Amino acid sequence: MKGYITVREAADKWGITPRQVQILCKANRIVGATRMSRIWIIPEDAKKPTNNRKKVKYCND
């Protein structure tokens, strides 16, 4: 389909695993991602979702 990429193509583009892309799609974190039967299709211009986890700094006093 024109204008869409596969999970594997998105994973290569963003530097993450295909499984992580599938997880992001299922969690609705990729805008415009749609499931067609058994595969996810992602818009070519979709941006990689940000990581909202916070880093914790430990201090040994």
C-alpha positions as CSV (number, residue, x, y, z in Angstrom):
1,M,0.0,0.0,0.0
2,K,1.3,3.4,-0.9
3,G,2.0,5.7,1.9
4,Y,2.4,3.0,4.5
5,I,5.2,0.9,5.9
6,T,5.4,-2.5,7.6
7,V,6.4,-3.2,11.2
8,R,9.8,-4.4,10.1
9,E,10.5,-1.2,8.0
10,A,9.4,1.0,11.0
11,A,11.7,-1.0,13.3
12,D,14.7,-0.5,11.0
13,K,13.9,3.2,10.6
14,W,13.6,3.8,14.3
15,G,16.3,1.4,15.5
16,I,14.1,-0.8,17.7
17,T,12.9,-4.4,17.4
18,P,9.8,-5.3,15.3
19,R,8.2,-6.7,18.5
20,Q,8.5,-3.3,20.2
21,V,6.9,-1.7,17.2
22,Q,4.0,-4.2,17.5
23,I,3.6,-3.4,21.2
24,L,3.6,0.4,20.5
25,C,0.9,-0.2,17.8
26,K,-1.3,-2.2,20.1
27,A,-1.0,0.4,22.8
28,N,-2.1,3.1,20.3
29,R,1.1,5.0,20.7
30,I,1.8,5.3,17.0
31,V,-0.6,7.8,15.3
32,G,-2.3,6.4,12.3
33,A,-1.2,2.8,12.8
34,T,-4.0,0.4,11.6
35,R,-4.3,-3.4,11.8
36,M,-5.2,-5.1,8.5
37,S,-6.2,-8.7,9.3
38,R,-2.9,-10.0,10.9
39,I,-0.5,-7.2,10.1
40,W,0.0,-3.6,11.2
41,I,0.4,-0.8,8.7
42,I,2.0,2.4,9.8
43,P,2.0,5.7,7.9
44,E,5.4,6.5,6.3
45,D,5.5,9.9,8.1
46,A,4.7,8.5,11.6
47,K,7.2,9.6,14.2
48,K,8.7,7.3,16.8
49,P,6.8,7.7,20.1
50,T,8.8,9.2,23.0
51,N,9.9,7.2,26.0
52,N,8.0,8.7,29.0
53,R,9.9,6.7,31.6
54,K,12.0,8.8,34.0
55,K,15.5,8.1,35.0
56,V,16.1,7.9,38.7
57,K,19.4,9.2,40.1
58,Y,20.7,7.3,43.1
59,C,22.9,9.0,45.7
60,N,25.1,7.2,48.1
61,D,25.4,9.5,51.1
